[in-house]
Amino acid sequence: GRTALDVLEKMVNVTMMRGAQSGGVVTFEPTKYSHNKTPTTNNEQQSPPRHPPTLKGIRSRVVNAKRTDLSKIIKQKIIQDNCSPLTGNLHGYNKSEYTVNEGGGKLVRGFFGHTRFATSSKASFEGTHPHQWSARREYNLYSFGSASSFGGGSSDGRNRSRVVVEPRIVGVENYITHNGDFEFFRVRDKYYDVTLVQGWLENVLETPLPCTVDSAAIAGMIDLLRTQGSFALSLRYAVCLTLSNSKVETDPAVPYPTHAEYEEIAKIFESSLQDVLNASNNNSNDDDNGMITLEDISSNSDRRAWLVSIIVERLRGQLDATLPRGNATNFLDGSFRRLQRGGPSAMATLAKFVSSDAEDEELALFIRATVDAFFDNDLLHSTRIFLEDAKGSFGIMVSSSIDAHRQVCFAARGQTMSIAFYPRKGLICYGSEQAAVKAGLNYENPGGSLVHSSFDEGHNAVRLDLDDLGGEIALLDWGYACDAEPAISPPNRNLQVEKLMNGSVNVVLLQQSMNAQTNQLSKRLTLLENNEFIEPLLDDVDDPVLADIRDI
């Protein structure tokens, strides 16, 4: 663990050329409630965990002083926040929370950071990356891309009948880092200035503006977009972005639903989903390997449509019961004052946004959008939606406590982004400066190798430069427990999956440009090790001027 911090310090030292006024790093560790081992008997085959671990973000940020070295004080802050004062090891090191199976496999830990030079605002602690808009908040969450998504058995369907699909309460928090400028965001084919977006986010997220920098608004948009597994989050997404009259406004005429109201409405969706699962399983035959799972519904359009139809019927009944007779209408058209107080608060609030009129397709479209967001809006798809609707320049990292046990997203458009892979060291480095990702060449990582032979040329370190001209997103997914395939929702399953780090890391690239490169990933990689044209970074010296004089 401490080797990673040495590499991190070196990388920060290099990226300080882009800005050294402030900097920060976020990492994720299991909460004290995590429990990832699945009990087994002596005669029972080892099964994967039912759920991914519950993670919390640990963010370490500093503002540089006049005569301090930003790379050193960032490292000191990380050690203070994440390491045991007695052993110096990272919290959770070799503890059960980090063990994902009885075989001793460990969770991969990432450190995601940024250094800043304030160009449009003063250098302040609040403006320092990584940015988070919404504080950690608990939601009812279904697990995707893990054992529970296919019923608790192996990915080929064995033992699927042993686990009941059900949500659990999970703390959700998202973080981003960003180089560039976020200028506009599109909602319903209209672009809105980032200042309007910031005021709007305060209302829809029920959280005050954390700071005035534009990058913080990206964190807010990810809060709104990353919804997979939560009906409450998916409902918020659908209300704010998919209705025919959805728009960005700082002072909305109708208050948006609250977190508690979204959770209350979500209960109808959750019970309907459970009924679909139960009905499907009661009608399944023995050849179906037992249970119908979330994945079976997610990847089957007919089953999705069935779920939508059930929810439409139930939600329409709830909305009609809330409204006075003859007043089933959409209240964003200015007639919301006709709503009489009373009835369930959540349904009364939703009735101001969505019509329950049986002759109006709006309710069905709204529910369809919610269900699609529930199944589709994973980390990759959320990043994709943001970049498709945002204007500006972006070199971003996107991470979430929901996904940090297995994946992270990077994206480049108008800003550079490079990722280096070191299979012999079990290390991945990323950064806006190509030179920074060479930091892995300067350090050894005992016990970190992912290869059996250190002499195989195919295991040399390589660098991938994202297409910042046309725009490109890179998803890195290193799997979880027995689930080695990438967790990707249906809209992006057509993308090519490449294997790096001796097959232990899945790399999925999504290119935005119509003229995107079509070369295979292997042809885009730059060799870092055993390359006569690339040298390791110079060692640090206490007096750089004196070292230059001696070199002369």
Disulfide bonds with the S-S distance in Angstrom:
none
